[in-house]
Amino acid sequence: MAYRPPYRDPDSLYTEDQHPSTLDEKSLLNQCELSTGRGSGPGGQHRNKVQTGIRIMHLPSEIESRATERRELQVNRSRAIFRLRLKLARKVRTYVGRDNHRPSELWSSRRQGTKIPVNPKHEDYPALLAEALDVIVARKYDVAGAAGILGVTMSQLTRLVRQEAPAISEVNRGREAIGLPRLRS
C-alpha cells in the first residue's frame, strides 16, 4: 500500500504541540488571558454590582469563551474553561498520521470494546472529541476509516462527534467541501 499523507484542512488551526484541550488547567490558563466583568440579565443587585462574569482568551489560537450566567465567579470560571476546551477541540488540529495513529492513553482507557461511552458534560469529552476530529480530518473526513484506527465502530464515533452540534457541523462542512455526503446530525 502506498503512503498517503494526512489531509490538512485549510480552515483549521494546527499546532505542533500537545492539543490545548488536553492540557491540565494550569498549563491551559498559562496560555490564556482572563478578564472579569459584570453580567447582565436576571440575578438582582448582586449580579449588577459584582464582577462574576469571566472571559478567557486562548492567546495562541485567539479563541475566546465566556460565562456570565451564574452569580459565583468560580462556577463561571469552570464553565468558561470547559467551553474553551470544546471550542479548541473543534477548531485546533494536531498533526496525526493518516494510517498510523495510535490512540492516546485517555482514549484507550475510556474505550470499552468498540464503544466510547462518554457524557458530553464530562471533563474528558473535549480531549476525546479533539482526538476523534484530528483523525477524521487526517483521513480526509473518512469517518469509517477513522473509526477503524481508533478501534470503535463508525456509529460510535459519529455519536461522539454528534453530541457537540458545532463539531458535527464542522465535519459535514469538510465532507461537503471534498464531495462526500453529509453525516446525519
C-alpha positions as CSV (number, residue, x, y, z in Angstrom):
1,M,0.0,0.0,0.0
2,A,1.4,3.4,-1.0
3,Y,1.9,6.1,1.6
4,R,-0.7,8.8,1.5
5,P,0.0,11.9,3.6
6,P,-2.6,13.1,6.1
7,Y,-5.1,15.6,4.9
8,R,-4.8,19.2,6.2
9,D,-8.0,21.2,6.5
10,P,-7.3,24.8,5.4
11,D,-10.0,26.1,7.8
12,S,-8.4,24.5,10.9
13,L,-5.6,25.9,13.1
14,Y,-2.7,23.4,13.5
15,T,-0.3,23.0,16.4
16,E,2.9,21.1,16.7
17,D,2.5,20.8,20.5
18,Q,0.0,18.8,22.6
19,H,-3.6,19.7,21.8
20,P,-4.6,22.6,24.1
21,S,-7.9,20.9,25.1
22,T,-5.9,18.1,26.7
23,L,-3.7,20.3,28.9
24,D,-4.2,20.4,32.6
25,E,-6.0,23.6,33.8
26,K,-2.9,25.4,35.0
27,S,-1.0,24.8,31.7
28,L,-4.0,25.9,29.7
29,L,-4.5,29.0,31.7
30,N,-0.8,29.9,31.2
31,Q,-1.6,30.3,27.5
32,C,-4.7,32.4,28.2
33,E,-5.7,35.9,29.2
34,L,-8.5,36.1,31.8
35,S,-10.8,39.1,32.5
36,T,-13.8,39.5,34.7
37,G,-16.8,41.7,34.3
38,R,-20.4,42.2,35.3
39,G,-23.1,40.0,33.9
40,S,-26.4,41.3,32.6
41,G,-29.9,39.9,32.9
42,P,-31.7,38.5,35.8
43,G,-29.9,38.0,39.1
44,G,-30.7,41.1,41.1
45,Q,-28.4,43.6,42.7
46,H,-25.6,41.1,43.4
47,R,-25.2,40.3,39.7
48,N,-25.3,44.0,38.8
49,K,-22.7,45.1,41.4
50,V,-20.2,42.2,41.5
51,Q,-17.9,41.2,38.7
52,T,-18.7,37.5,38.4
53,G,-18.7,37.1,34.6
54,I,-15.5,35.8,33.1
55,R,-13.9,35.9,29.6
56,I,-11.0,33.7,28.7
57,M,-8.9,34.2,25.5
58,H,-6.6,31.5,24.4
59,L,-3.7,33.6,23.0
60,P,-2.1,31.2,20.5
61,S,-5.3,30.5,18.7
62,E,-7.3,33.7,19.6
63,I,-10.3,31.5,20.6
64,E,-12.4,33.0,23.3
65,S,-15.1,31.8,25.7
66,R,-17.3,33.5,28.3
67,A,-19.6,32.6,31.1
68,T,-21.8,35.1,32.9
69,E,-24.9,33.0,33.8
70,R,-24.1,32.3,37.4
71,R,-23.6,34.5,40.4
72,E,-20.4,32.8,41.6
73,L,-17.1,33.6,39.8
74,Q,-15.7,30.1,40.4
75,V,-18.7,28.5,38.7
76,N,-18.5,30.8,35.8
77,R,-14.7,30.3,35.5
78,S,-15.2,26.5,35.4
79,R,-17.9,26.8,32.7
80,A,-15.8,29.2,30.7
81,I,-12.8,26.8,30.8
82,F,-14.9,23.9,29.7
83,R,-16.4,25.9,26.8
84,L,-12.9,27.0,25.8
85,R,-11.8,23.3,25.7
86,L,-14.7,22.5,23.5
87,K,-14.0,25.3,21.1
88,L,-10.3,24.4,21.0
89,A,-11.3,20.7,20.3
90,R,-13.4,21.9,17.3
91,K,-11.0,24.4,15.8
92,V,-7.4,23.3,16.6
93,R,-5.9,20.2,15.0
94,T,-2.7,18.4,15.9
95,Y,-0.7,16.6,13.3
96,V,-1.5,12.9,13.3
97,G,-0.8,10.1,10.9
98,R,-3.4,9.2,8.3
99,D,-3.0,5.5,8.8
100,N,-0.6,5.0,11.7
101,H,-2.2,7.0,14.6
102,R,-2.0,5.3,17.9
103,P,-4.9,6.2,20.2
104,S,-4.0,8.1,23.3
105,E,-3.9,6.7,26.8
106,L,-7.1,8.6,27.6
107,W,-8.9,7.2,24.5
108,S,-7.7,3.6,25.3
109,S,-8.8,3.9,28.9
110,R,-12.3,5.2,28.0
111,R,-12.9,2.8,25.2
112,Q,-15.0,-0.3,26.1
113,G,-14.6,-2.8,23.3
114,T,-15.7,-1.0,20.2
115,K,-17.7,1.7,22.2
116,I,-16.5,5.0,23.5
117,P,-19.0,5.9,26.2
118,V,-18.6,9.5,27.5
119,N,-21.1,12.1,28.6
120,P,-20.6,15.4,26.7
121,K,-20.5,17.2,30.0
122,H,-17.7,15.1,31.4
123,E,-14.3,16.8,31.7
124,D,-12.7,14.1,29.3
125,Y,-15.1,14.9,26.5
126,P,-13.2,17.8,24.9
127,A,-9.9,15.8,24.7
128,L,-11.7,12.8,23.3
129,L,-13.5,15.0,20.7
130,A,-10.2,16.6,19.7
131,E,-8.6,13.3,19.1
132,A,-11.5,12.0,17.1
133,L,-11.6,15.1,15.0
134,D,-7.8,15.0,14.5
135,V,-8.1,11.5,13.0
136,I,-11.2,12.2,11.0
137,V,-9.6,15.3,9.4
138,A,-6.3,13.5,8.7
139,R,-8.3,10.8,6.9
140,K,-9.9,13.4,4.7
141,Y,-13.2,13.1,6.6
142,D,-13.4,9.3,6.2
143,V,-15.3,8.6,9.4
144,A,-15.4,4.9,8.9
145,G,-11.6,4.7,8.4
146,A,-11.0,7.0,11.4
147,A,-13.3,4.7,13.5
148,G,-11.2,1.7,12.5
149,I,-7.9,3.4,13.5
150,L,-9.5,4.5,16.8
151,G,-10.8,1.0,17.5
152,V,-14.5,1.9,17.6
153,T,-17.5,1.5,15.3
154,M,-18.4,4.2,12.9
155,S,-21.7,4.8,14.6
156,Q,-19.9,5.2,18.0
157,L,-17.5,7.7,16.5
158,T,-20.3,9.6,14.8
159,R,-22.3,9.6,18.0
160,L,-19.3,11.1,19.9
161,V,-19.0,13.9,17.4
162,R,-22.7,14.4,17.1
163,Q,-23.0,15.2,20.8
164,E,-21.4,18.5,20.1
165,A,-23.6,20.1,17.4
166,P,-21.0,22.6,16.1
167,A,-18.5,19.7,15.8
168,I,-20.8,17.6,13.5
169,S,-21.4,20.8,11.5
170,E,-17.6,21.2,11.0
171,V,-17.3,17.6,9.9
172,N,-20.2,18.0,7.5
173,R,-18.7,21.2,6.1
174,G,-15.4,19.4,5.5
175,R,-17.2,16.4,3.9
176,E,-19.2,18.6,1.6
177,A,-16.1,20.6,0.6
178,I,-14.5,17.5,-0.8
179,G,-17.6,16.0,-2.3
180,L,-18.7,13.5,0.4
181,P,-22.3,13.2,1.7
182,R,-23.2,14.8,5.0
183,L,-23.5,12.7,8.1
184,R,-26.9,12.7,9.8
185,S,-26.8,15.3,12.6
